[in-house]
Amino acid sequence: GQNIDQPTEMTATEGAIVQINCTYQTSGFNGLFWYQQHAGEAPTFLSYNVLDGLEEKGRFSSFLSRSKGYSYLLLKELQMKDSASYLCAVVDSNYQLIWGAGTKLIIKP
Amino acid sequence: GAVVSQHPSRVICKSGTSVKIECRSLDFQATTMFWYRQFPKKSLMLMATSNEGSKATYEQGVEKDKFLINHASLTLSTLTVTSAHPEDSSFYICSARDPGLDGNTIYFGEGSWLTVV
């Protein structure tokens, strides 16, 4: 079957760095998305990786290793507003979007 | 397994024709479903909120007559793209709110890739 694994919940301190991991087993691969979602709101696009390596965008970076079926989202200089759920989603060979359950990130002062 | 299912996952249609995308909640009754459109490298764009038994609420800028939404039952909402044009080619995603638990859990479908040629 197809599967996306990410931690259910993580806690970090304001100003620190946190890494949210995502591992996947899917039938084929056509890219991986990371989204941020605040409760009750639509997800906000953070990144799209289709090639191996690290992509950096300001405080957020995303890494992909296709051979390992692994990605992570790195958040630096954490702010209270970063408290949200972070969703990992993979596009498989049939162009279906396989969603992870999301990681709830709690930022403490 | 998936709790919200979309069909078809991928569809190619000719310009001027209409195409229907279904969104089903499998394990719960969803009084509210949402339809999104994914533009490349951009956020999911909320198109409309679909409420069972009533008219959908469309976001500003979304053409109601072009994107017809029907929420005929508690487990099914449909999006029909009418008179499709190549610029309608996109990834359409639905989600459904599970009224159980805290009523705030939203599950996403697998998405439907539409290509208009």
Interface residues (C-beta under 8 A of the other chain):
Chain A: G1 Y35 A39 G40 A42 P43 T44 F45 Y48 A89 V91 N94 Y95 Q96 L97 I98 W99
Chain B: G1 S9 R10 F34 Y36 K41 K42 S43 L44 M45 L46 F91 I93 N104 F108 G109 E110 G111 W113
